[in-house]
């Protein structure tokens, strides 16, 4: 009986349970009166929603983070963001390294799966580099933001605001504490290039993935010497940022960006293009986006960041494989060739499976919430994709949702944080099955 239970506890399930356990602890801490500025108990459904959003680095909130949560509550949220961004396995590993604990093969395998790397050799060293690199980038971002925020507030407050938003940006969480100034998210800094670009760079850095950054540094920033995975991630990321920014500039010129100067419009357009994959900060009101701009944002949120990063979505590599397979099919080519390398057909199947499951979850959840709530399909779809893509952008309907709709979004945020990874690992698991050749028959497609 025990051996059967052990055989069912796969690496994927351990990772999924680790996120669940962090969410549970975070929920209990946020329920405490000390976590709220009113010193009263916060409803458990709202605590669960906030803890899930923070741990799954999403950013959707039912309460303004500054106005509702006390300093203790804000610290709890920030810790959940940091643990959710790095992964509980990585955090535990760092404590084990400090304790000089020896790592078994099973533990190294678990770390490999958690970090989304393809090699088990040197995994402990890689985890060290991930933590050191993360803290270094966050510290550097906090230093720049402190100098920017200092002109609007005192030094102690500027440091706290800078640290909070730097960690939130790098982990692609999108939580902010700007409610003190009655300015949602970063709308007050839409014309500030230093703050805006710093946040954008933190988002991009966290969204590329630890594996890619390791490869970039190892190859000394020379694209032709990088692995295929890194090449696909970088090219796809650049394409999405540039194309998204240009399209949003065109569609929102007379809509969401109407009151901005030409320079601010370009800054806001590229910030929107970056933050939708998948940070959750916003420099303009999302409800003011045109229908075209909303659709572009939904597509970018659905795609998300890269595997092994702090971002969500179906991932850039999944998107790239699906697009390349479509192009190969239309040209009657049997294989996908990227940078003179053939992509394994199993990877193609996995990409379509991930994309299909995400799309199915979006459609079902949108239908359910539309049936429950009085909001339009645009606002609902935007909210649903934001949740499953762990983005955190909203058109302002989150706090007005019923408990049933919040539970749906909680499930989507949790699935979005572990779903793609869990699906790939599950599909990749080798199982001993008797191979049977079945009769082949054609069906009509299209």
DRENMIKOL-782768 format. One record per residue (C-alpha): z, x, y; residue number from 0; residue in one letter. Coordinates in steps of 0.1 Angstrom, whole numbers, plus 5000, padded with zeros to 4 digits. Layout:
BEGIN
+------+------+------+-----+------+
:   c3 :   c1 :   c2 :  nr : rest :
+------+------+------+-----+------+
:    Z :    X :    Y : NUM :    a :
...
+------+------+------+-----+------+
END
This chain:
BEGIN
+------+------+------+-----+------+
:   c3 :   c1 :   c2 :  nr : rest :
+------+------+------+-----+------+
: 5000 : 5000 : 5000 :   0 :    x :
: 5010 : 5028 : 5024 :   1 :    x :
: 4979 : 5048 : 5015 :   2 :    x :
: 4957 : 5018 : 5022 :   3 :    x :
: 4973 : 5013 : 5056 :   4 :    x :
: 4968 : 5050 : 5064 :   5 :    x :
: 4932 : 5048 : 5054 :   6 :    x :
: 4926 : 5019 : 5079 :   7 :    x :
: 4942 : 5038 : 5108 :   8 :    x :
: 4911 : 5055 : 5121 :   9 :    x :
: 4909 : 5078 : 5151 :  10 :    x :
: 4892 : 5050 : 5170 :  11 :    x :
: 4921 : 5026 : 5163 :  12 :    x :
: 4947 : 5053 : 5174 :  13 :    x :
: 4929 : 5058 : 5207 :  14 :    x :
: 4927 : 5020 : 5212 :  15 :    x :
: 4964 : 5016 : 5204 :  16 :    x :
: 4973 : 5044 : 5228 :  17 :    x :
: 4957 : 5025 : 5257 :  18 :    x :
: 4974 : 4993 : 5246 :  19 :    x :
: 5008 : 5010 : 5245 :  20 :    x :
: 5004 : 5025 : 5280 :  21 :    x :
: 4994 : 4990 : 5293 :  22 :    x :
: 5025 : 4975 : 5277 :  23 :    x :
: 5049 : 5000 : 5292 :  24 :    x :
: 5032 : 4996 : 5326 :  25 :    x :
: 5035 : 4959 : 5324 :  26 :    x :
: 5073 : 4961 : 5317 :  27 :    x :
: 5078 : 4985 : 5345 :  28 :    x :
: 5059 : 4964 : 5370 :  29 :    x :
: 5079 : 4933 : 5360 :  30 :    x :
: 5110 : 4949 : 5373 :  31 :    x :
: 5123 : 4937 : 5407 :  32 :    x :
: 5123 : 4973 : 5419 :  33 :    x :
: 5085 : 4974 : 5416 :  34 :    x :
: 5080 : 4946 : 5442 :  35 :    x :
: 5087 : 4948 : 5479 :  36 :    x :
: 5104 : 4914 : 5477 :  37 :    x :
: 5128 : 4927 : 5450 :  38 :    x :
: 5119 : 4898 : 5429 :  39 :    x :
: 5103 : 4895 : 5394 :  40 :    x :
: 5065 : 4894 : 5395 :  41 :    x :
: 5048 : 4870 : 5371 :  42 :    x :
: 5041 : 4887 : 5338 :  43 :    x :
: 5005 : 4877 : 5337 :  44 :    x :
: 4999 : 4894 : 5371 :  45 :    x :
: 5019 : 4925 : 5359 :  46 :    x :
: 4998 : 4926 : 5327 :  47 :    x :
: 4966 : 4922 : 5348 :  48 :    x :
: 4976 : 4950 : 5372 :  49 :    x :
: 4987 : 4974 : 5344 :  50 :    x :
: 4955 : 4968 : 5325 :  51 :    x :
: 4934 : 4973 : 5356 :  52 :    x :
: 4952 : 5006 : 5364 :  53 :    x :
: 4953 : 5020 : 5329 :  54 :    x :
: 4916 : 5011 : 5323 :  55 :    x :
: 4909 : 5026 : 5357 :  56 :    x :
: 4893 : 4994 : 5370 :  57 :    x :
: 4907 : 4985 : 5403 :  58 :    x :
: 4907 : 4947 : 5402 :  59 :    x :
: 4939 : 4934 : 5418 :  60 :    x :
: 4956 : 4900 : 5422 :  61 :    x :
: 4979 : 4914 : 5449 :  62 :    x :
: 4973 : 4939 : 5477 :  63 :    x :
: 4986 : 4971 : 5463 :  64 :    x :
: 5004 : 4981 : 5495 :  65 :    x :
: 5017 : 4947 : 5506 :  66 :    x :
: 5031 : 4935 : 5473 :  67 :    x :
: 5042 : 4966 : 5454 :  68 :    x :
: 5071 : 4989 : 5465 :  69 :    x :
: 5068 : 5026 : 5465 :  70 :    x :
: 5082 : 5026 : 5430 :  71 :    x :
: 5055 : 5001 : 5419 :  72 :    x :
: 5028 : 5021 : 5436 :  73 :    x :
: 5040 : 5053 : 5418 :  74 :    x :
: 5039 : 5034 : 5385 :  75 :    x :
: 5003 : 5023 : 5392 :  76 :    x :
: 4993 : 5058 : 5402 :  77 :    x :
: 5007 : 5072 : 5369 :  78 :    x :
: 4989 : 5045 : 5349 :  79 :    x :
: 4957 : 5055 : 5367 :  80 :    x :
: 4962 : 5092 : 5359 :  81 :    x :
: 4971 : 5086 : 5323 :  82 :    x :
: 4942 : 5061 : 5319 :  83 :    x :
: 4918 : 5086 : 5334 :  84 :    x :
: 4928 : 5115 : 5313 :  85 :    x :
: 4937 : 5096 : 5282 :  86 :    x :
: 4971 : 5094 : 5266 :  87 :    x :
: 4961 : 5119 : 5239 :  88 :    x :
: 4953 : 5145 : 5265 :  89 :    x :
: 4986 : 5139 : 5283 :  90 :    x :
: 5006 : 5142 : 5250 :  91 :    x :
: 4987 : 5173 : 5241 :  92 :    x :
: 4997 : 5190 : 5274 :  93 :    x :
: 5034 : 5183 : 5267 :  94 :    x :
: 5029 : 5197 : 5232 :  95 :    x :
: 5013 : 5228 : 5245 :  96 :    x :
: 5043 : 5234 : 5268 :  97 :    x :
: 5065 : 5229 : 5238 :  98 :    x :
: 5044 : 5255 : 5219 :  99 :    x :
: 5036 : 5230 : 5191 : 100 :    x :
: 5011 : 5239 : 5165 : 101 :    x :
: 4982 : 5214 : 5162 : 102 :    x :
: 4970 : 5203 : 5127 : 103 :    x :
: 4934 : 5196 : 5119 : 104 :    x :
: 4940 : 5159 : 5121 : 105 :    x :
: 4954 : 5162 : 5156 : 106 :    x :
: 4925 : 5184 : 5167 : 107 :    x :
: 4901 : 5158 : 5153 : 108 :    x :
: 4919 : 5131 : 5172 : 109 :    x :
: 4917 : 5151 : 5204 : 110 :    x :
: 4879 : 5157 : 5199 : 111 :    x :
: 4874 : 5119 : 5196 : 112 :    x :
: 4896 : 5112 : 5226 : 113 :    x :
: 4878 : 5138 : 5248 : 114 :    x :
: 4844 : 5126 : 5236 : 115 :    x :
: 4833 : 5161 : 5227 : 116 :    x :
: 4811 : 5171 : 5198 : 117 :    x :
: 4829 : 5202 : 5187 : 118 :    x :
: 4864 : 5206 : 5171 : 119 :    x :
: 4866 : 5243 : 5177 : 120 :    x :
: 4884 : 5253 : 5209 : 121 :    x :
: 4894 : 5217 : 5215 : 122 :    x :
: 4930 : 5226 : 5226 : 123 :    x :
: 4917 : 5251 : 5251 : 124 :    x :
: 4892 : 5225 : 5263 : 125 :    x :
: 4921 : 5200 : 5269 : 126 :    x :
: 4939 : 5227 : 5290 : 127 :    x :
: 4908 : 5231 : 5311 : 128 :    x :
: 4904 : 5194 : 5315 : 129 :    x :
: 4939 : 5190 : 5328 : 130 :    x :
: 4938 : 5220 : 5351 : 131 :    x :
: 4903 : 5211 : 5364 : 132 :    x :
: 4914 : 5175 : 5370 : 133 :    x :
: 4945 : 5185 : 5389 : 134 :    x :
: 4926 : 5211 : 5409 : 135 :    x :
: 4899 : 5187 : 5420 : 136 :    x :
: 4924 : 5160 : 5429 : 137 :    x :
: 4945 : 5185 : 5449 : 138 :    x :
: 4914 : 5197 : 5468 : 139 :    x :
: 4904 : 5162 : 5476 : 140 :    x :
: 4939 : 5153 : 5487 : 141 :    x :
: 4940 : 5183 : 5510 : 142 :    x :
: 4908 : 5171 : 5528 : 143 :    x :
: 4919 : 5135 : 5530 : 144 :    x :
: 4953 : 5146 : 5544 : 145 :    x :
: 4936 : 5162 : 5573 : 146 :    x :
: 4915 : 5130 : 5579 : 147 :    x :
: 4944 : 5106 : 5575 : 148 :    x :
: 4968 : 5127 : 5597 : 149 :    x :
: 4952 : 5114 : 5629 : 150 :    x :
: 4960 : 5078 : 5619 : 151 :    x :
: 4995 : 5083 : 5605 : 152 :    x :
: 5023 : 5108 : 5602 : 153 :    x :
: 5021 : 5139 : 5579 : 154 :    x :
: 5043 : 5125 : 5551 : 155 :    x :
: 5024 : 5092 : 5550 : 156 :    x :
: 4991 : 5111 : 5553 : 157 :    x :
: 4999 : 5132 : 5522 : 158 :    x :
: 5009 : 5102 : 5501 : 159 :    x :
: 4978 : 5083 : 5511 : 160 :    x :
: 4956 : 5113 : 5504 : 161 :    x :
: 4972 : 5120 : 5470 : 162 :    x :
: 4970 : 5083 : 5460 : 163 :    x :
: 4933 : 5079 : 5470 : 164 :    x :
: 4922 : 5113 : 5456 : 165 :    x :
: 4936 : 5105 : 5422 : 166 :    x :
: 4923 : 5069 : 5423 : 167 :    x :
: 4888 : 5082 : 5433 : 168 :    x :
: 4886 : 5110 : 5407 : 169 :    x :
: 4897 : 5086 : 5380 : 170 :    x :
: 4872 : 5061 : 5392 : 171 :    x :
: 4900 : 5035 : 5396 : 172 :    x :
: 4894 : 5021 : 5431 : 173 :    x :
: 4930 : 5012 : 5438 : 174 :    x :
: 4939 : 5016 : 5475 : 175 :    x :
: 4969 : 5013 : 5497 : 176 :    x :
: 4952 : 5006 : 5530 : 177 :    x :
: 4967 : 4971 : 5532 : 178 :    x :
: 4992 : 4984 : 5557 : 179 :    x :
: 4964 : 4985 : 5583 : 180 :    x :
: 4949 : 4951 : 5573 : 181 :    x :
: 4917 : 4969 : 5564 : 182 :    x :
: 4904 : 4962 : 5528 : 183 :    x :
: 4898 : 4994 : 5508 : 184 :    x :
: 4879 : 5020 : 5529 : 185 :    x :
: 4861 : 4996 : 5553 : 186 :    x :
: 4879 : 5012 : 5583 : 187 :    x :
: 4862 : 5045 : 5573 : 188 :    x :
: 4827 : 5033 : 5568 : 189 :    x :
: 4815 : 5055 : 5597 : 190 :    x :
: 4836 : 5085 : 5588 : 191 :    x :
: 4814 : 5110 : 5569 : 192 :    x :
: 4842 : 5133 : 5559 : 193 :    x :
: 4864 : 5106 : 5542 : 194 :    x :
: 4833 : 5088 : 5528 : 195 :    x :
: 4816 : 5119 : 5514 : 196 :    x :
: 4849 : 5133 : 5500 : 197 :    x :
: 4856 : 5100 : 5481 : 198 :    x :
: 4820 : 5100 : 5469 : 199 :    x :
: 4822 : 5135 : 5456 : 200 :    x :
: 4855 : 5128 : 5438 : 201 :    x :
: 4839 : 5097 : 5422 : 202 :    x :
: 4808 : 5116 : 5411 : 203 :    x :
: 4829 : 5145 : 5397 : 204 :    x :
: 4851 : 5122 : 5377 : 205 :    x :
: 4821 : 5101 : 5366 : 206 :    x :
: 4800 : 5130 : 5352 : 207 :    x :
: 4824 : 5137 : 5323 : 208 :    x :
: 4845 : 5167 : 5313 : 209 :    x :
: 4820 : 5178 : 5287 : 210 :    x :
: 4792 : 5180 : 5313 : 211 :    x :
: 4813 : 5200 : 5337 : 212 :    x :
: 4822 : 5224 : 5310 : 213 :    x :
: 4785 : 5229 : 5302 : 214 :    x :
: 4776 : 5232 : 5339 : 215 :    x :
: 4801 : 5260 : 5344 : 216 :    x :
: 4791 : 5277 : 5312 : 217 :    x :
: 4754 : 5277 : 5321 : 218 :    x :
: 4762 : 5288 : 5357 : 219 :    x :
: 4746 : 5257 : 5372 : 220 :    x :
: 4712 : 5265 : 5356 : 221 :    x :
: 4697 : 5232 : 5343 : 222 :    x :
: 4673 : 5248 : 5318 : 223 :    x :
: 4702 : 5264 : 5300 : 224 :    x :
: 4723 : 5233 : 5296 : 225 :    x :
: 4726 : 5211 : 5265 : 226 :    x :
: 4704 : 5180 : 5262 : 227 :    x :
: 4734 : 5157 : 5268 : 228 :    x :
: 4742 : 5174 : 5301 : 229 :    x :
: 4706 : 5173 : 5313 : 230 :    x :
: 4702 : 5136 : 5305 : 231 :    x :
: 4735 : 5128 : 5323 : 232 :    x :
: 4727 : 5148 : 5355 : 233 :    x :
: 4691 : 5136 : 5358 : 234 :    x :
: 4701 : 5100 : 5352 : 235 :    x :
: 4730 : 5102 : 5376 : 236 :    x :
: 4709 : 5116 : 5404 : 237 :    x :
: 4682 : 5090 : 5398 : 238 :    x :
: 4707 : 5061 : 5399 : 239 :    x :
: 4724 : 5074 : 5431 : 240 :    x :
: 4692 : 5080 : 5450 : 241 :    x :
: 4673 : 5049 : 5439 : 242 :    x :
: 4704 : 5027 : 5443 : 243 :    x :
: 4711 : 5040 : 5478 : 244 :    x :
: 4676 : 5036 : 5490 : 245 :    x :
: 4673 : 5000 : 5476 : 246 :    x :
: 4706 : 4990 : 5490 : 247 :    x :
: 4697 : 5004 : 5524 : 248 :    x :
: 4666 : 4982 : 5524 : 249 :    x :
: 4682 : 4951 : 5511 : 250 :    x :
: 4713 : 4952 : 5532 : 251 :    x :
: 4698 : 4965 : 5565 : 252 :    x :
: 4700 : 4930 : 5580 : 253 :    x :
: 4729 : 4918 : 5559 : 254 :    x :
: 4760 : 4937 : 5549 : 255 :    x :
: 4751 : 4967 : 5570 : 256 :    x :
: 4739 : 4947 : 5600 : 257 :    x :
: 4766 : 4958 : 5625 : 258 :    x :
: 4764 : 4995 : 5615 : 259 :    x :
: 4744 : 5023 : 5632 : 260 :    x :
: 4714 : 5038 : 5613 : 261 :    x :
: 4734 : 5068 : 5602 : 262 :    x :
: 4763 : 5046 : 5591 : 263 :    x :
: 4739 : 5023 : 5572 : 264 :    x :
: 4726 : 5053 : 5551 : 265 :    x :
: 4762 : 5064 : 5545 : 266 :    x :
: 4773 : 5029 : 5535 : 267 :    x :
: 4742 : 5025 : 5512 : 268 :    x :
: 4749 : 5057 : 5492 : 269 :    x :
: 4786 : 5050 : 5491 : 270 :    x :
: 4779 : 5015 : 5476 : 271 :    x :
: 4755 : 5032 : 5451 : 272 :    x :
: 4781 : 5057 : 5441 : 273 :    x :
: 4812 : 5034 : 5440 : 274 :    x :
: 4795 : 5008 : 5418 : 275 :    x :
: 4794 : 5034 : 5391 : 276 :    x :
: 4824 : 5028 : 5386 : 277 :    x :
: 4850 : 5034 : 5412 : 278 :    x :
: 4858 : 5001 : 5430 : 279 :    x :
: 4863 : 5014 : 5465 : 280 :    x :
: 4842 : 4995 : 5491 : 281 :    x :
: 4833 : 5004 : 5527 : 282 :    x :
: 4817 : 4970 : 5534 : 283 :    x :
: 4827 : 4935 : 5525 : 284 :    x :
: 4812 : 4928 : 5490 : 285 :    x :
: 4809 : 4890 : 5498 : 286 :    x :
: 4785 : 4899 : 5526 : 287 :    x :
: 4760 : 4915 : 5503 : 288 :    x :
: 4726 : 4897 : 5500 : 289 :    x :
: 4715 : 4882 : 5467 : 290 :    x :
: 4693 : 4913 : 5461 : 291 :    x :
: 4721 : 4937 : 5470 : 292 :    x :
: 4745 : 4918 : 5447 : 293 :    x :
: 4721 : 4921 : 5418 : 294 :    x :
: 4715 : 4958 : 5424 : 295 :    x :
: 4753 : 4963 : 5425 : 296 :    x :
: 4757 : 4943 : 5393 : 297 :    x :
: 4731 : 4965 : 5375 : 298 :    x :
: 4747 : 4997 : 5387 : 299 :    x :
: 4781 : 4984 : 5376 : 300 :    x :
: 4768 : 4975 : 5342 : 301 :    x :
: 4753 : 5010 : 5337 : 302 :    x :
: 4784 : 5028 : 5349 : 303 :    x :
: 4792 : 5065 : 5345 : 304 :    x :
: 4789 : 5091 : 5317 : 305 :    x :
: 4805 : 5094 : 5283 : 306 :    x :
: 4837 : 5113 : 5281 : 307 :    x :
: 4844 : 5107 : 5318 : 308 :    x :
: 4868 : 5085 : 5338 : 309 :    x :
: 4841 : 5059 : 5343 : 310 :    x :
: 4831 : 5028 : 5324 : 311 :    x :
: 4799 : 5008 : 5318 : 312 :    x :
: 4774 : 5012 : 5290 : 313 :    x :
: 4771 : 5048 : 5303 : 314 :    x :
: 4742 : 5067 : 5318 : 315 :    x :
: 4731 : 5082 : 5284 : 316 :    x :
: 4729 : 5047 : 5268 : 317 :    x :
: 4708 : 5035 : 5298 : 318 :    x :
: 4685 : 5066 : 5296 : 319 :    x :
: 4679 : 5062 : 5258 : 320 :    x :
: 4671 : 5025 : 5261 : 321 :    x :
: 4646 : 5031 : 5290 : 322 :    x :
: 4630 : 5061 : 5272 : 323 :    x :
: 4627 : 5040 : 5240 : 324 :    x :
: 4610 : 5012 : 5259 : 325 :    x :
: 4585 : 5037 : 5273 : 326 :    x :
: 4579 : 5053 : 5239 : 327 :    x :
: 4573 : 5019 : 5223 : 328 :    x :
: 4548 : 5009 : 5250 : 329 :    x :
: 4529 : 5042 : 5244 : 330 :    x :
: 4530 : 5037 : 5206 : 331 :    x :
: 4550 : 5069 : 5202 : 332 :    x :
: 4573 : 5069 : 5171 : 333 :    x :
: 4599 : 5093 : 5187 : 334 :    x :
: 4618 : 5097 : 5219 : 335 :    x :
: 4612 : 5132 : 5233 : 336 :    x :
: 4636 : 5145 : 5260 : 337 :    x :
: 4632 : 5181 : 5273 : 338 :    x :
: 4612 : 5191 : 5242 : 339 :    x :
: 4639 : 5177 : 5219 : 340 :    x :
: 4636 : 5146 : 5196 : 341 :    x :
: 4664 : 5121 : 5198 : 342 :    x :
: 4679 : 5109 : 5165 : 343 :    x :
: 4670 : 5073 : 5157 : 344 :    x :
: 4706 : 5065 : 5149 : 345 :    x :
: 4715 : 5073 : 5185 : 346 :    x :
: 4688 : 5049 : 5197 : 347 :    x :
: 4703 : 5021 : 5174 : 348 :    x :
: 4738 : 5029 : 5188 : 349 :    x :
: 4725 : 5027 : 5224 : 350 :    x :
: 4709 : 4992 : 5218 : 351 :    x :
: 4740 : 4980 : 5200 : 352 :    x :
: 4763 : 4991 : 5229 : 353 :    x :
: 4739 : 4975 : 5255 : 354 :    x :
: 4736 : 4943 : 5235 : 355 :    x :
: 4774 : 4939 : 5229 : 356 :    x :
: 4782 : 4945 : 5266 : 357 :    x :
: 4755 : 4920 : 5276 : 358 :    x :
: 4768 : 4894 : 5252 : 359 :    x :
: 4803 : 4898 : 5265 : 360 :    x :
: 4791 : 4894 : 5301 : 361 :    x :
: 4772 : 4862 : 5293 : 362 :    x :
: 4800 : 4846 : 5273 : 363 :    x :
: 4827 : 4855 : 5298 : 364 :    x :
: 4806 : 4843 : 5327 : 365 :    x :
: 4800 : 4810 : 5310 : 366 :    x :
: 4837 : 4806 : 5302 : 367 :    x :
: 4849 : 4815 : 5337 : 368 :    x :
: 4822 : 4793 : 5354 : 369 :    x :
: 4835 : 4764 : 5332 : 370 :    x :
: 4871 : 4771 : 5343 : 371 :    x :
: 4868 : 4780 : 5379 : 372 :    x :
: 4850 : 4764 : 5409 : 373 :    x :
: 4832 : 4797 : 5420 : 374 :    x :
: 4795 : 4802 : 5420 : 375 :    x :
: 4776 : 4822 : 5393 : 376 :    x :
: 4770 : 4851 : 5417 : 377 :    x :
: 4807 : 4857 : 5424 : 378 :    x :
: 4817 : 4851 : 5388 : 379 :    x :
: 4790 : 4874 : 5373 : 380 :    x :
: 4799 : 4901 : 5399 : 381 :    x :
: 4836 : 4898 : 5388 : 382 :    x :
: 4829 : 4898 : 5351 : 383 :    x :
: 4806 : 4929 : 5352 : 384 :    x :
: 4831 : 4946 : 5375 : 385 :    x :
: 4857 : 4941 : 5349 : 386 :    x :
: 4838 : 4952 : 5318 : 387 :    x :
: 4823 : 4981 : 5337 : 388 :    x :
: 4859 : 4990 : 5348 : 389 :    x :
: 4846 : 4991 : 5384 : 390 :    x :
: 4870 : 4970 : 5404 : 391 :    x :
: 4847 : 4956 : 5431 : 392 :    x :
: 4852 : 4920 : 5439 : 393 :    x :
: 4839 : 4893 : 5462 : 394 :    x :
: 4874 : 4882 : 5468 : 395 :    x :
: 4880 : 4857 : 5440 : 396 :    x :
: 4904 : 4878 : 5418 : 397 :    x :
: 4937 : 4865 : 5432 : 398 :    x :
: 4925 : 4829 : 5431 : 399 :    x :
: 4917 : 4829 : 5393 : 400 :    x :
: 4937 : 4809 : 5368 : 401 :    x :
: 4958 : 4825 : 5341 : 402 :    x :
: 4930 : 4818 : 5315 : 403 :    x :
: 4904 : 4836 : 5336 : 404 :    x :
: 4927 : 4865 : 5342 : 405 :    x :
: 4932 : 4869 : 5304 : 406 :    x :
: 4894 : 4870 : 5300 : 407 :    x :
: 4892 : 4897 : 5326 : 408 :    x :
: 4921 : 4916 : 5310 : 409 :    x :
: 4902 : 4916 : 5277 : 410 :    x :
: 4870 : 4927 : 5294 : 411 :    x :
: 4888 : 4956 : 5312 : 412 :    x :
: 4904 : 4968 : 5280 : 413 :    x :
: 4871 : 4964 : 5260 : 414 :    x :
: 4852 : 4982 : 5288 : 415 :    x :
: 4876 : 5012 : 5288 : 416 :    x :
: 4875 : 5017 : 5250 : 417 :    x :
: 4847 : 4995 : 5239 : 418 :    x :
: 4817 : 5018 : 5242 : 419 :    x :
: 4836 : 5048 : 5227 : 420 :    x :
: 4851 : 5027 : 5199 : 421 :    x :
: 4817 : 5012 : 5190 : 422 :    x :
: 4800 : 5046 : 5189 : 423 :    x :
: 4828 : 5061 : 5168 : 424 :    x :
: 4828 : 5032 : 5144 : 425 :    x :
: 4790 : 5033 : 5140 : 426 :    x :
: 4792 : 5071 : 5135 : 427 :    x :
: 4819 : 5069 : 5107 : 428 :    x :
: 4805 : 5079 : 5074 : 429 :    x :
: 4814 : 5054 : 5046 : 430 :    x :
: 4806 : 5058 : 5010 : 431 :    x :
: 4782 : 5030 : 5002 : 432 :    x :
: 4758 : 5025 : 4974 : 433 :    x :
: 4723 : 5028 : 4988 : 434 :    x :
: 4700 : 4999 : 4978 : 435 :    x :
: 4663 : 4998 : 4987 : 436 :    x :
: 4655 : 4962 : 4996 : 437 :    x :
: 4620 : 4947 : 4998 : 438 :    x :
: 4603 : 4952 : 5032 : 439 :    x :
: 4588 : 4923 : 5050 : 440 :    x :
: 4575 : 4919 : 5086 : 441 :    x :
: 4585 : 4894 : 5112 : 442 :    x :
: 4567 : 4885 : 5144 : 443 :    x :
: 4582 : 4900 : 5176 : 444 :    x :
: 4574 : 4889 : 5212 : 445 :    x :
+------+------+------+-----+------+
END
